[in-house]
Amino acid sequence: MGGPSTTLCRVRPQSKPAGIADLAPVLAPVSEREERDTGLPAGAELPPAIRRVVERALRRPGVPCG
């Protein structure tokens, strides 16, 4: 399974006070590059607990992106 460090690497470049506009790249299964970088198996899904935290970062409609 993917873990917090993989998620942080995906979220950090997108982090803004208003949230993340598109969760698809953050919640995607572990890529081959991430497998090489982290040792997590390619195709692994993020654990449900991590997914819930990431989903709360979704930008709310009407909130400007910082």
PyMOL commands that set and color helices and strands:
alter all, ss='L'
color gray80, all
select helices_A, chain A and resi 4-14+24-27+32-38+48-55
alter helices_A, ss='H'
color red, helices_A
deselect
rebuild
show_as cartoon
